[in-house]
Amino acid sequence: MSDQASFALRGRNPDVLTCIANLSNDEVFTPPEFANRMLDTLADAWAAGNGGANLWADSSVKFLDPCTKSGVFLREIATRLIQGLASEIPDLQTRVDHILTRQIYGIGITRLTSLLARRSVYCSKHASGEHSVVKGFTSDDGNIWFERTEHRWDNGKCSFCSASQTTLDRGGDMETYAYAFIHTDDIKALVAEFFGDEMQFDVIIGNPPYQLSDGGQGASAVPIYNKFVEQAKALEPRFLSMVIPARWFFGGRGLDAFRRSMLEDNGIRKIVDFPDSRQCFANVDVAGGICYFLWNRDDHGTCEVVSHLFGGEESTSVRPLLEPGCDIFIRNNEHIAILKKIVFKETGANGVILPTNLRFDQQVSGQKPFGLRTFFRGYATKRNPDDVIVLQSGGRAWTARSEISEGTILIDKWKVFTSKSSSEHAGQVDKNGMRKVLSLSGVIPPGSVVTETYVLLGAYDTEIEARNCFSYATTKFFRFLVAARASAQDLPRIAYSFVPLQDFSQKWSDEDLYGKYGLSEDEIALIEGTIRPMETGVD
């Protein structure tokens, strides 16, 4: 038994769970080291709320991973419990049986991962098999449940997860990706069906799938990790910890209600943030980065925010999730003091964000300034006297003025443009730890338009105003404020809402702006060390 148990606890050297490849960027295996970091956070919170008690020495605590893939969380919890309960349950076999039959539970996200999880936890894909380290199970599933679940289709979408019927209604033995935990209207009843009517979990922990295809063009997908969080909260565990994409801090499709509920939830006592997902998941690039959080049902208050900076440094601050006047989470602790000087500067009152008429985003265009799609292609030469120049992906062309369906009053103005998407994810930095933020940008004259590859930062009657606006957009000051509000590669209009408007009868430099807003030497150094110099574009 001792040989089997030790294999179940940690495995060979190297640990097999550090070697397996991810299924995709949407279903990411959690490295054991990262899982243990989350478990350390959980154990510290348990001790703080229970008079210093050791979570791993409590034989009554029940754990659930509702989205288990490799089984790493369950395996590492078992490892800790087997050590922590040695005094209470001296016999190893009895101790292992108790832990694996009465304390640790999982729900596989696919048939494959349920088998992998059982192999990690029980040393056998069959919990009741002859090679299993646990005695007492009568079913092969043990406490790691999986059963094929179907989507509930409604007008081509799943009513639970919004997956595309065209993409995933494949029938037969092909995987449905209809995750049981989020495909129910009554999660408590579903869990009772899986594990028994009296089941109440003390801890829920895991790394849920991130998104599913919604049948849109290209890689269009809808986030689903938020649904796992919401279902887990509905089970009312004492503690909840999940690792999820960090895009919910700022935006994300369909995440407005989720973001509001999270940021207004004083039960979230810790957030650990990784702006670059590769800081925790090697070779996995999740736009906007990754975070994990700890939610405490019974203890509410401010949140400890740990930001992992580039270069390995950490920044820790205990603060509210919502700063006064904001509707998003400001992920970088060091940014808050600067934002308070700039975003609140115009009103002179803390807790009031810039009034709408003083925010730069109010002059930024929508996604299709002139109604021309990304794939629009003009012709190479001018054909008619009133043809207009079109700035499209790949360069300039010409098109008839009659082709312009929107923004016609802007055609004959001077315009400042920038690419709709940054050339990098918002979290990515160069080897010196600096970010670019904006890509191709410039000034185009009257008689010109752009496709939806670009957005307009402003449109003016005079060339001098346009060029002065452009001088502002190229400052590190401007782009720092955009970066503070943006979460990923795309930069929609709202990404510019922290940027104050200026008087564009004059040219602007970083030195002018640092002086206007009274930034300290340390604050200036932070901006200068964060944002790369700007490359200008078309003139």
SEMAR-515871 format. One record per residue (C-alpha): y, z, x. Coordinates in pm, whole numbers, padded with zeros to 5 digits. Each point is the difference from the previous one (the first is absolute). Last residue first. Example, Ala and Ser with C-alpha at 12.3 -4.5 7.8 and 13.67 -1.06 7.14 Angstrom:
BEGIN
north / up / east
-00106 / 00714 / 01367
-00344 / 00066 / -00137
END
This chain:
BEGIN
north / up / east
06142 / -04327 / 00073
-00373 / 00078 / -00008
-00133 / 00312 / 00167
00115 / 00313 / 00180
-00235 / 00224 / 00200
00078 / 00365 / -00057
-00032 / 00268 / 00268
-00299 / 00230 / -00058
00021 / 00308 / -00220
-00146 / 00345 / 00077
00158 / 00107 / 00328
00351 / -00099 / -00105
-00043 / 00174 / -00334
-00132 / 00321 / 00156
00261 / -00012 / 00278
00275 / -00023 / -00260
-00139 / 00307 / -00175
-00018 / 00190 / 00329
00356 / -00097 / 00091
00121 / 00116 / -00340
00086 / -00233 / -00286
00345 / 00033 / -00153
-00042 / -00263 / -00271
00295 / -00220 / 00101
-00064 / 00054 / 00371
-00362 / -00110 / -00011
00108 / -00294 / -00214
00265 / -00130 / 00237
-00231 / 00045 / 00302
-00277 / -00187 / -00182
00232 / -00295 / -00048
00178 / -00139 / -00304
00240 / -00292 / -00052
00287 / 00042 / -00244
00091 / -00138 / -00342
-00353 / 00098 / -00084
00087 / 00349 / -00117
-00333 / 00182 / 00000
-00283 / 00062 / -00243
-00230 / 00294 / 00068
-00365 / -00058 / 00095
-00249 / 00242 / -00161
-00067 / -00249 / -00282
-00095 / -00286 / 00233
-00377 / 00027 / -00050
00066 / -00020 / -00376
00063 / -00375 / 00033
-00352 / -00065 / 00122
-00099 / 00016 / 00368
-00363 / -00103 / 00038
-00175 / 00116 / 00316
-00051 / 00360 / -00095
00155 / 00326 / -00108
00373 / -00063 / -00012
00265 / 00269 / -00057
00043 / 00143 / 00351
-00053 / -00348 / 00144
00297 / -00133 / -00199
00214 / 00286 / 00128
-00100 / -00073 / 00359
00076 / -00368 / -00061
00361 / 00069 / -00091
00062 / 00240 / 00292
-00177 / -00233 / 00246
00266 / -00254 / -00083
-00100 / -00354 / -00101
00080 / 00051 / -00368
00356 / 00112 / 00081
00078 / -00309 / 00210
-00143 / -00208 / -00283
00243 / 00159 / -00244
00283 / -00088 / 00240
-00131 / -00355 / 00019
-00006 / -00031 / -00377
00349 / 00145 / -00037
00137 / -00237 / 00267
-00161 / -00303 / -00162
00184 / 00054 / -00324
-00101 / 00000 / -00365
-00292 / 00230 / 00060
-00374 / 00041 / -00075
-00197 / 00301 / 00120
-00332 / 00119 / 00139
-00173 / -00307 / -00142
-00379 / -00003 / -00001
-00234 / -00234 / 00184
-00348 / -00149 / -00040
00105 / -00031 / -00364
00161 / -00332 / 00087
00354 / -00022 / 00132
00320 / -00183 / -00103
00282 / -00196 / 00164
00316 / -00180 / -00111
00229 / 00273 / 00130
-00098 / 00120 / 00349
-00300 / 00196 / 00132
00021 / 00326 / 00196
-00294 / 00158 / 00186
-00327 / 00184 / -00010
-00355 / -00052 / 00129
-00181 / 00337 / 00007
00124 / 00345 / -00099
-00165 / 00334 / 00096
-00039 / -00052 / 00379
-00146 / 00338 / 00091
-00004 / 00197 / 00325
-00276 / 00214 / 00155
00031 / -00158 / 00344
-00325 / -00196 / -00035
00128 / -00147 / -00325
-00006 / 00176 / -00335
-00187 / -00037 / -00324
00065 / 00225 / -00297
00212 / -00243 / -00199
-00263 / -00268 / 00037
00113 / -00283 / 00218
00172 / -00337 / -00036
00212 / 00154 / -00273
-00038 / -00164 / -00335
00268 / -00146 / -00224
00153 / -00170 / 00305
00375 / 00048 / 00029
00303 / -00172 / -00147
00379 / 00028 / 00009
00170 / -00258 / -00223
00330 / -00186 / -00005
00056 / -00119 / -00356
-00055 / -00339 / -00159
-00356 / 00059 / -00115
00071 / 00352 / -00128
00102 / -00099 / -00353
-00332 / -00182 / -00035
-00197 / 00320 / 00046
-00299 / -00130 / -00195
-00149 / -00337 / -00094
00086 / -00203 / 00310
-00181 / -00334 / -00019
00314 / -00163 / -00147
00174 / 00047 / 00334
-00249 / -00248 / 00144
-00188 / 00113 / 00309
00040 / -00020 / 00374
-00196 / 00151 / 00290
00032 / 00280 / 00253
-00264 / 00197 / 00192
-00365 / 00105 / -00012
00012 / 00205 / -00317
00300 / -00125 / -00189
00376 / -00010 / 00047
00117 / -00256 / -00254
00304 / -00219 / 00065
00159 / -00133 / -00317
00014 / -00348 / -00148
00334 / -00092 / -00164
00051 / -00329 / 00187
-00358 / -00117 / -00059
-00296 / -00066 / 00227
00044 / 00243 / 00291
-00293 / -00014 / 00239
-00330 / 00187 / 00049
-00083 / 00074 / -00358
-00041 / 00346 / -00151
-00315 / 00210 / -00002
-00065 / 00285 / -00241
-00301 / 00216 / 00102
00205 / 00319 / 00011
00129 / -00055 / -00353
00352 / -00122 / -00079
00177 / 00186 / -00282
00328 / 00024 / 00191
-00005 / 00363 / 00114
-00376 / 00035 / -00056
-00087 / 00360 / 00091
00322 / 00155 / -00128
00327 / -00012 / 00186
00162 / 00282 / 00197
00349 / 00094 / -00122
-00102 / 00320 / -00178
-00230 / 00091 / 00289
00307 / 00081 / 00211
00076 / 00315 / -00197
00359 / 00100 / -00078
00005 / -00124 / -00361
-00323 / 00185 / -00074
00135 / 00337 / 00108
-00151 / 00117 / 00329
-00242 / 00287 / -00050
00122 / 00328 / -00138
-00169 / 00317 / 00125
00264 / 00083 / 00253
00349 / -00092 / -00115
00257 / -00188 / 00207
-00054 / -00304 / -00216
00010 / -00268 / 00273
-00175 / 00214 / 00258
-00312 / 00075 / -00207
-00200 / -00296 / 00127
00154 / 00018 / 00345
00013 / 00364 / 00110
-00301 / 00102 / -00206
-00192 / -00299 / 00129
00057 / 00108 / 00359
-00128 / 00354 / -00066
-00305 / -00137 / -00183
-00109 / -00253 / 00262
-00148 / 00260 / 00237
-00265 / 00103 / -00253
-00129 / -00355 / -00038
-00174 / -00070 / -00330
00289 / 00011 / -00240
-00183 / 00014 / -00334
00153 / -00202 / -00280
00226 / 00065 / -00301
00285 / 00154 / 00195
00302 / 00195 / -00130
-00105 / 00331 / 00147
-00286 / -00051 / 00248
-00336 / -00032 / -00169
-00307 / 00129 / 00182
00180 / 00328 / 00061
-00002 / 00124 / 00360
-00208 / 00165 / 00271
00040 / -00216 / 00310
-00237 / -00113 / 00274
00049 / -00281 / 00252
-00293 / -00117 / 00210
00004 / -00199 / 00323
-00275 / -00249 / 00085
00213 / -00286 / 00130
00099 / -00114 / -00345
00074 / 00294 / -00224
-00253 / 00181 / -00213
00198 / 00164 / -00277
-00121 / 00338 / -00128
00161 / 00105 / -00327
-00059 / 00356 / -00118
00082 / -00001 / -00369
00209 / 00238 / -00206
-00160 / 00225 / -00260
-00305 / 00038 / -00221
-00317 / 00202 / 00046
-00278 / -00010 / -00260
-00100 / -00366 / -00018
00054 / -00068 / 00368
00035 / -00365 / 00101
-00051 / -00107 / 00361
00115 / -00347 / 00102
-00115 / -00283 / 00223
00211 / -00287 / 00116
-00043 / -00361 / 00106
00236 / -00277 / 00110
00237 / -00235 / -00182
-00234 / -00299 / 00017
-00353 / 00112 / 00087
-00109 / -00140 / 00337
-00349 / 00119 / 00088
-00102 / -00056 / 00363
-00026 / 00373 / 00073
00055 / 00219 / -00304
00220 / 00300 / 00087
00297 / -00135 / 00195
-00111 / -00346 / -00111
00146 / 00079 / -00342
00350 / -00022 / 00148
00247 / 00225 / -00182
-00254 / 00288 / 00022
00103 / 00283 / -00234
-00149 / 00345 / -00052
00111 / 00139 / -00335
-00036 / 00371 / -00081
00060 / 00230 / -00296
-00039 / -00241 / -00289
-00007 / 00251 / -00286
00374 / -00048 / -00049
-00074 / -00323 / -00188
00328 / -00189 / -00054
-00067 / -00235 / 00290
-00354 / -00067 / -00117
00089 / -00062 / -00366
00291 / -00227 / 00094
-00210 / -00199 / 00245
-00278 / -00044 / -00256
00245 / -00116 / -00268
00157 / -00255 / 00236
-00331 / -00118 / 00148
-00055 / -00326 / -00190
00059 / -00211 / 00310
00108 / 00202 / 00297
00321 / 00187 / 00060
00138 / 00257 / 00241
-00242 / 00288 / 00062
-00274 / -00186 / -00189
-00032 / -00229 / 00302
-00172 / 00282 / 00189
-00356 / -00129 / -00040
-00245 / 00280 / -00086
-00185 / 00290 / 00164
-00097 / 00259 / -00258
00013 / 00379 / -00028
-00038 / 00204 / -00316
-00023 / 00378 / -00019
-00074 / 00245 / -00282
-00160 / -00281 / -00197
00153 / -00091 / -00337
-00227 / -00292 / -00099
00312 / -00185 / -00120
00135 / 00019 / 00355
-00298 / -00205 / 00119
00059 / -00260 / -00271
00364 / -00039 / 00105
-00087 / -00032 / 00367
-00272 / -00257 / -00069
00242 / -00199 / -00218
00259 / -00002 / 00279
-00255 / -00160 / 00232
-00016 / -00299 / -00239
00273 / -00232 / 00129
00015 / -00348 / -00157
-00071 / -00312 / 00201
00145 / -00343 / 00071
-00167 / -00145 / 00309
00079 / -00359 / -00088
00124 / -00054 / -00354
-00091 / 00260 / -00257
-00351 / 00091 / -00114
00061 / 00374 / 00007
-00186 / 00063 / 00325
-00074 / 00366 / 00058
00182 / 00270 / 00196
-00031 / 00310 / 00222
-00356 / 00125 / -00025
00003 / 00381 / 00017
-00006 / 00221 / 00312
-00133 / 00341 / -00102
00040 / 00366 / -00091
-00046 / 00205 / -00315
-00025 / 00377 / 00052
-00080 / 00283 / -00242
-00212 / -00217 / -00227
-00096 / 00125 / -00344
-00344 / -00106 / -00125
-00122 / 00190 / -00304
-00103 / -00308 / -00200
-00219 / -00152 / 00269
00024 / -00238 / 00296
00038 / -00358 / -00120
00048 / 00051 / -00374
00235 / 00293 / 00064
00192 / -00224 / 00238
00039 / -00262 / -00275
00107 / 00258 / -00257
00267 / 00133 / 00235
00120 / -00353 / 00076
00065 / -00087 / -00363
00155 / -00346 / -00043
-00241 / -00150 / 00251
-00005 / -00270 / 00263
00184 / 00185 / 00277
-00291 / 00206 / 00134
-00253 / -00274 / -00077
00145 / -00253 / 00243
-00029 / -00345 / -00152
-00038 / -00182 / 00329
-00237 / -00235 / -00187
-00252 / -00055 / 00281
-00224 / -00301 / -00053
-00338 / 00069 / -00159
00042 / -00219 / -00305
00343 / -00044 / -00152
00303 / -00149 / 00172
00288 / 00145 / -00201
00185 / 00085 / 00322
00237 / -00287 / 00081
00059 / -00160 / -00341
00006 / 00343 / -00164
00281 / 00105 / 00233
00029 / 00372 / 00072
00257 / 00192 / -00205
-00168 / 00339 / 00079
-00083 / 00152 / -00340
00081 / -00277 / -00249
-00171 / -00253 / 00224
00189 / -00326 / -00020
-00074 / -00340 / -00158
00142 / 00078 / -00341
-00182 / 00337 / -00016
-00310 / 00050 / 00211
-00159 / 00343 / 00035
-00147 / -00006 / 00350
-00365 / 00087 / 00045
-00156 / 00291 / 00187
-00312 / -00010 / 00215
-00124 / 00351 / 00062
00068 / 00218 / 00300
-00025 / 00372 / 00050
-00020 / 00196 / 00322
-00139 / 00338 / -00108
-00363 / -00100 / 00057
-00031 / -00370 / -00072
-00376 / -00018 / 00071
-00067 / 00246 / -00279
-00196 / 00326 / 00004
00219 / 00172 / 00255
-00123 / 00334 / 00132
-00054 / -00048 / 00369
00280 / -00135 / 00217
-00044 / -00164 / 00340
-00125 / -00321 / -00161
-00275 / -00181 / 00192
-00268 / 00050 / -00269
00225 / -00131 / -00273
00182 / 00205 / -00264
00349 / -00102 / 00113
-00115 / -00359 / 00053
00241 / -00183 / 00231
-00116 / 00250 / 00260
00170 / 00224 / 00255
00129 / 00200 / -00302
00374 / -00024 / 00072
00041 / -00321 / 00200
-00294 / -00182 / -00159
00120 / 00108 / -00342
00344 / -00141 / 00081
-00146 / -00331 / 00117
-00207 / -00033 / -00316
00306 / 00074 / -00215
00199 / -00245 / 00213
-00239 / -00285 / -00076
-00016 / 00074 / -00373
00379 / -00006 / -00018
00276 / 00260 / -00036
-00242 / 00289 / 00044
00078 / 00324 / -00184
-00049 / 00317 / 00204
-00102 / 00363 / -00028
-00031 / 00292 / 00242
-00037 / 00366 / -00099
-00319 / 00064 / -00193
-00270 / -00239 / 00120
00124 / -00084 / 00350
00134 / 00345 / 00084
-00289 / 00201 / -00147
-00269 / -00220 / 00154
00169 / 00012 / 00340
00019 / 00381 / -00012
-00360 / 00040 / -00112
-00113 / -00231 / 00280
00213 / 00183 / 00256
-00108 / 00353 / -00091
00292 / 00236 / 00065
00180 / -00045 / -00336
00305 / 00231 / 00006
00031 / 00008 / 00378
-00057 / -00374 / 00052
00239 / -00092 / -00281
00282 / -00126 / 00224
-00216 / -00215 / 00226
-00186 / -00175 / -00280
00327 / -00018 / -00191
00178 / -00180 / 00280
-00268 / -00264 / 00045
-00030 / -00047 / -00376
00375 / -00065 / -00024
-00032 / -00254 / 00281
-00284 / -00180 / -00179
00177 / 00000 / -00334
00320 / -00139 / 00150
-00191 / -00262 / 00203
-00211 / -00129 / -00288
00047 / -00358 / 00119
00152 / -00113 / -00329
00076 / 00290 / -00234
00251 / -00051 / -00276
-00021 / 00316 / -00212
-00052 / 00231 / 00300
-00069 / 00333 / -00169
-00023 / 00353 / 00144
-00120 / 00324 / -00163
00083 / 00342 / 00142
-00251 / 00281 / -00076
-00154 / 00041 / 00345
00332 / 00096 / 00162
-00020 / 00014 / 00381
00145 / -00349 / 00046
00318 / 00090 / -00188
00066 / 00291 / 00236
00217 / 00256 / -00174
00349 / 00074 / 00137
00120 / 00174 / -00315
-00109 / -00277 / -00233
00300 / -00231 / -00032
00077 / -00027 / 00370
-00371 / -00026 / 00085
-00049 / -00286 / -00246
00309 / -00179 / 00135
-00129 / 00026 / 00356
-00344 / -00123 / -00105
00147 / -00303 / -00177
00210 / -00101 / 00299
-00307 / 00039 / 00225
-00198 / -00214 / -00246
00263 / -00275 / 00023
-00020 / 00005 / 00379
-00377 / -00005 / -00028
00010 / -00320 / -00205
00223 / -00155 / 00267
-00246 / 00082 / 00277
-00291 / -00126 / -00211
00169 / -00341 / -00046
00056 / -00083 / -00368
-00153 / -00331 / -00109
00261 / -00227 / -00159
-00054 / -00177 / -00330
00317 / -00206 / -00054
00038 / -00121 / 00360
-00359 / -00119 / -00028
-00357 / 00133 / 00026
00096 / 00183 / 00316
-00231 / -00033 / 00299
-00244 / 00274 / 00097
00028 / 00159 / 00345
00175 / 00334 / -00056
-00247 / 00086 / -00277
-00290 / -00046 / 00244
00120 / 00293 / 00212
-00038 / -00100 / 00362
-00202 / 00210 / 00067
-00241 / 00050 / -00285
00060 / 00179 / -00324
00231 / 00286 / -00091
-00134 / 00220 / -00273
-00288 / -00208 / -00126
-00144 / -00036 / 00350
00027 / 00375 / 00051
-00185 / 00056 / -00325
-00284 / -00235 / 00086
-00056 / 00157 / 00339
00017 / 00351 / -00146
-00246 / -00084 / -00277
END
